[in-house]
Structure formats: C-alpha cells, structure tokens
Amino acid sequence: MTPRTLATVLGAVAVVCVAAGCSGGSAAPPVASPPPPSSPAAAVLPHSGAPKVEHPLPASVLSGQPCQDALTSDQLNQIFGTVPQGKPGSLPGLGLDCKWNNIDSGAGLTVGYTTQTHQGLSALYQNTKPQAKVWRVLPPIQGFPAVAASTFSSGTQDGFCAVSVGVADDLSFDASLTPSDAKRASGADPCELSARVADMVVTNLKRKAGA
C-alpha cells in the first residue's frame, strides 16, 4: 500500500532547496478514506479533534490543477534552483496532485489538493493520527490550521514528511518536499521544509481567492 493510499492527503517564503538543499525522489503524500457515512462524526465538521478553519477560502481555490495553481515559476526556482516541469496526476476519491522533480539533483516535491473526501483535516486526524510515526500540530500557516505527519516506520529519517493545511473545514491540501541525503545527514527537517512550501501554496491560493 502506497503512502498516499495509507493516510489522508498530506513559514515565510524562503529558498528552500537552494539555501536548504533538496534531493531524492518525490514522495507522494499519504491519504485515508473518509469516515463511513453511518458514523456520527461524519455528519459534522470538524471532528476527531481537528481544528476549525475560522476564515475558510472558497472551494474554487482548489478547483484547478496544482501544476498550474500551487506554485509560481519563481517559487519553483527558489525550491529547485531551476524550474522543472510539473507532472499532473490524480487519485480517485481524493483529488488532483502534481509532482516536480529535478533529474540532476534528484530533488522531489508533491502538492496535492484533497477535494473529494469532503472531510478536510478531520479525515487526517481520524485516520492518520492513530498510526502516524510523526505527528506535529504546526503553528497556523497564514491563519490556516496545519499538521505535519509521516506514517513511515522510520519517521522522517526517510526524508518524507507531509504538511497538510486546512483551507476550509471540508477542504485541505498537502505539500511534501524530499530533502537530499546530505541535507538529511546534516539534520535538515523535512517537515520544516515542507511547511515552507505549504506557506508558498497558501500565498497563491489566497491570491486566487482575492484575499
């Protein structure tokens, strides 16, 4: 079972890879099924301990393809030191995603829009939190609740950490940046790097909403 089918789709703008370094292939964010329709928790959002999104963005901000909407060329250049072509993808029942890779450096990034579970961060709290090897509730990213998680047995040692941000009670997106082996060895935190990317994405989604 892949990470993206195992758990729910998982700072100031900075030079993430040029300054912080990235390498290794992209890792797909984890995902899980929404609560069954018969579950009382499924009727009301948020549930399972997930925070409420106090100032939600409209659903239209996640209506596009992440390859086009999530990050600008300038931001990709900050992350990779170049502007790689995004590879669009999707998973039934979850939503659209995009993967960027720098073949020369091996750097990888995945951004996914979780629009089809209609559970937002609640599904993450209900399904991923109990089995997560890494679970960190992050400070809000530009006012939106966020959590970093990894379900790998080695935690973040594999260079994987997905940061999920709730933009509405029923909508979220995920960003996961894989740092290089050298940066991991030097103590680079993949959760922190992914949070920086998530901050970039929030900036673009707010601009799209006219906020």
C-alpha positions in Angstrom: 0.0 0.0 0.0 1.5 3.3 -1.0 1.8 6.3 1.4 -0.8 8.2 -0.5 -3.4 5.5 -0.1 -2.5 4.9 3.6 -3.3 8.2 5.2 -5.2 11.5 4.4 -3.6 13.7 1.8 -1.0 15.3 3.4 6.8 29.9 7.4 8.0 32.9 5.3 8.8 32.2 1.7 12.5 31.2 1.6 15.0 29.5 -0.7 14.1 26.0 0.4 16.5 23.9 -1.7 19.0 26.4 -3.0 19.5 27.5 0.6 18.3 24.4 2.4 19.1 21.8 -0.2 16.9 19.0 -1.7 17.5 15.7 -3.3 15.9 12.3 -3.5 12.7 11.4 -5.5 9.4 13.0 -4.7 7.3 11.3 -2.1 3.5 11.2 -2.5 1.5 12.5 0.4 -0.4 9.9 2.5 -4.2 9.5 2.3 -7.1 7.7 4.0 -10.7 7.1 3.5 -13.3 9.5 5.0 -15.3 8.2 7.9 -18.1 5.9 6.9 -21.5 7.6 6.2 -23.0 5.9 9.2 -20.5 7.4 11.6 -22.0 10.2 13.7 -18.6 12.1 13.4 -19.1 12.2 9.6 -22.2 14.4 9.9 -20.5 17.4 11.5 -17.2 19.1 10.6 -14.7 19.4 12.1 -14.5 16.2 14.1 -11.9 13.8 15.7 -10.0 16.7 17.3 -9.3 18.6 14.0 -9.3 22.4 14.4 -12.0 24.6 12.8 -11.0 26.8 9.9 -12.1 30.2 11.1 -11.7 32.1 7.9 -12.1 29.5 5.1 -11.2 30.1 1.5 -13.8 29.3 -1.2 -13.8 25.9 -2.8 -12.8 27.4 -6.1 -9.2 27.9 -5.0 -8.7 24.1 -5.2 -10.7 23.7 -8.5 -7.6 24.0 -10.7 -4.6 21.7 -11.4 -1.8 22.0 -8.8 0.8 22.1 -11.5 -0.7 25.4 -12.7 -2.0 27.0 -9.4 0.0 25.7 -6.5 3.4 27.3 -7.2 4.8 30.0 -9.4 7.9 29.7 -11.6 9.8 32.0 -9.3 8.9 29.8 -6.3 9.8 26.6 -8.1 13.2 28.2 -8.9 13.6 29.0 -5.2 12.9 25.4 -4.3 14.9 23.6 -7.0 17.3 26.2 -8.4 15.6 25.6 -11.7 12.0 25.4 -13.0 11.2 21.7 -13.6 8.1 20.7 -15.5 5.3 19.5 -13.2 3.7 16.1 -13.8 -0.1 16.2 -13.2 -1.8 13.3 -11.6 -5.0 12.3 -9.6 -6.3 9.6 -7.4 -9.9 8.6 -7.4 -11.8 9.7 -4.3 -9.0 12.2 -3.3 -8.2 14.8 -5.9 -5.6 16.2 -8.2 -1.9 16.4 -7.5 1.4 17.5 -9.1 4.9 16.1 -8.9 8.1 18.1 -9.7 11.5 16.5 -10.0 15.0 17.8 -10.7 16.7 14.9 -12.5 20.2 16.4 -11.9 19.8 16.8 -8.2 17.1 14.2 -7.6 15.0 16.8 -5.7 11.3 16.0 -5.5 8.1 17.7 -4.4 4.5 16.7 -4.4 1.5 19.0 -3.9 -2.0 17.5 -3.7 -5.5 19.0 -3.4 -7.8 16.9 -1.3 -11.2 17.9 -2.5 -13.2 14.6 -2.9 -13.2 13.3 0.7 -15.2 16.4 1.9 -13.6 15.9 5.3 -10.7 18.3 5.2 -8.2 17.8 8.1 -10.8 15.8 10.0 -10.0 12.7 8.0 -6.3 13.2 8.7 -7.0 13.4 12.5 -9.3 10.4 12.5 -7.4 8.1 10.2 -3.7 9.1 10.1 -3.0 10.4 13.6 -3.5 7.0 15.3 -0.9 5.3 13.1 1.5 8.2 12.4 5.1 7.8 13.4 5.5 11.5 13.2 2.6 13.8 14.2 3.1 17.5 14.8 0.4 20.2 15.1 2.1 23.2 13.5 1.5 26.9 14.1 -1.2 28.1 11.7 0.1 28.9 8.3 -1.1 32.4 7.4 -4.1 31.7 9.7 -4.9 28.2 8.4 -4.5 25.1 10.6 -1.7 22.8 9.7 -0.2 19.4 10.7 2.9 17.6 9.7 2.8 13.8 9.5 4.7 10.7 8.4 3.4 7.1 8.5 6.8 5.6 7.7 8.3 3.4 10.4 11.5 5.4 10.4 9.6 8.6 10.9 11.2 11.5 9.0 14.5 9.6 8.5 13.4 8.6 5.0 13.2 12.3 4.2 9.4 12.2 4.0 7.0 14.5 5.8 3.7 15.7 4.5 2.3 19.0 5.7 -1.5 19.2 5.4 -3.2 22.6 5.6 -7.0 23.0 6.1 -8.3 25.9 3.9 -11.9 25.0 4.8 -13.5 22.5 7.2 -14.0 20.2 4.2 -11.0 21.1 2.1 -7.3 20.7 2.5 -4.1 20.5 0.5 -0.8 18.7 1.2 2.8 19.6 0.4 5.8 17.2 0.8 9.3 18.1 -0.1 12.0 15.5 -0.1 15.5 16.8 1.0 18.7 15.4 -0.2 20.6 12.6 1.7 23.3 15.2 2.5 20.8 17.6 4.0 19.1 14.8 6.0 22.5 13.7 7.3 23.2 17.3 8.3 19.9 17.4 10.3 17.6 19.1 7.8 14.0 18.6 8.9 11.7 17.5 6.0 8.6 18.7 8.0 10.1 22.2 8.2 11.0 22.3 4.5 7.5 21.0 3.6 5.9 23.7 5.8 7.8 26.4 3.9 6.4 25.1 0.6 2.9 24.9 2.1 3.3 28.6 3.0 4.1 29.4 -0.6 1.0 27.5 -1.7 -1.3 29.3 0.8 0.0 32.7 -0.6 -1.0 31.6 -4.1 -4.4 30.2 -3.0 -5.2 33.4 -1.1 -4.3 35.5 -4.2 -6.5 33.3 -6.3 -9.4 33.9 -3.9 -8.7 37.6 -3.9 -7.9 37.6 -0.2 
